[in-house]
Amino acid sequence: MKMLNSFLRRKQINYNKKKLLSEIEEVKSALDLARNNFEQVLDPELIDCYIYELNAAQLRYQSLLKTAKQAEN
């Protein structure tokens, strides 16, 4: 029983790491898209929109990196 619990725990940790890495990749893509949209936008009303998107993606990215670093310890 103890071996099974250990196996399941390792499996869960691996799943969480994969999920976290996947989320980081998604946020990196969102950052690139928001950055690109911001650089290309001509409509002044959309500038604020892309600034908010860029800031939100940056904060999410920083949060995920912090979580990943904590998981390594």
Summary of the structure (lengths in Angstrom):
residues: 73
radius of gyration: 17.8
end to end distance: 26.5
largest distance: 62.7
contacts: 169
relative contact order: 0.13
helix: 93%
strand: 0%
